[in-house]
Amino acid sequence: MTIGLLKCTEENLVAMVPQVALKLYNEKFQIVCETEAGEASGYSNDLYHEIGAKIASRKEVILSSDIMLTGSEIGLKDLNLMKPDTLLIGKFNGCMGPDHLMALQKHKATAFSLDLLPRSSIAQSMDVLSSLASLSGYKALITAADEYEGYLPMMTTSAGTMPPARVLILGAGVAGLQAIATAKRLGAVVEAFDVRSSVKEEVQSLGAEFIEVEGSIEDDSSGGYAIRQTAEYIKQQKALIHSRACKADIIITTANIPNKKAPILIEKDTVAQMKPGSVIVDMASASGGNCELSRDGEMIVINGVKIIGDSKLYNKMAHQASLLYSNNIHNFLKYLLKDGRENVPYGSDIVSSTLVKSKEAISLHS
């Protein structure tokens, strides 16, 4: 079979880096790579050519591929060029428009979105969201530290002692935990908030203080994500976060609820009372933002407070992000094709969860 690598047009990723693509030759695949598919992440055409991959135009890649790999976007024109029964793998945020779905059905093609993987132990090695969130959490703290006009650790000098920076992390998922670990390594005083009491032990194991509001609603079926809370809980949560935010030098927000607007955790009144020179990095800015004033893809300054909205910080670590993404896809491919192309395990939780479908379209495998 031929695997095609498409250039990502909306982010600095490539779906298969050369060293991972090389493994596929041992599994009897051929690779055809779109020209400059890996350029934005530091993988040149020459590196793909050295492992035996063919370099071709986007159209040639699509027309010749049995399996196509990409990032978070795919064009309708691309879908209309596909061969029948093509397998398309990427991270499409769980949805495609009706036109895209119709194009897939027309060509009897099947798309898998790896951002829909279930949070299970068997799927860990394929978990795209966790891989990229870990990088983003690290980069969020580094970005904030770079913008913060002071030391993170306590610093003793001949002119006096500077206290350590106070860092507040809102959301203790994969990204939040990585931000906590990075802040602690840099010597900051760290505290973290999450509605899920189950993460308390992990936060404390990293050396941070866990701050919480009693009475949160938790749901084991939510896949590890936070869920909507009661009005009384939200009122107490706002008061707690406001009091801690006003004392913080750096705030990293990571709270997302799948397929819903991100919860507002830092209101504009809180920003108005924060210390000039403090920094907010909002990692939920693409879905509305945890800070009321955030703008996705921008840094703004309000009363001396820097607010950075960036939901794809992994783009700033594209070389390593592409390596992790490639390993996730390689592991998914091994699972998907373990019994051959004609025996894809559509009944398994991993495959059925990632299969792209919608109410507007008839499922290809119903």
Secondary structure, DSSP 8 states (H G I E B T S, - for coil): -EEEE---SSSS--SS-HHHHHHHHHTT-EEEEETTTTGGGT--HHHHHHTT-EEE-HHHHHHH-SEEE-SS---HHHHHH--TT-EEEE--TT---HHHHHHHHHTT-EEEEGGG--S-GGGGGG-HHHHHHHHHHHHHHHHHHHHSSS-SS-EEETTEEE---EEEEE--SHHHHHHHHHHHHTT-EEEEE-S-GGGHHHHHHTT-EEE--S-----GGGTT------HHHHHHHHHHHHHHHTT-SEEEE----TTS-----B-HHHHHHS-TT-EEEETTGGGT-SBTT--TT-EEEETTEEEEE-S-GGGGGHHHHHHHHHHHHHHHHHHHTTT-GGG--TTSHHHHHHB---TTS--TT-
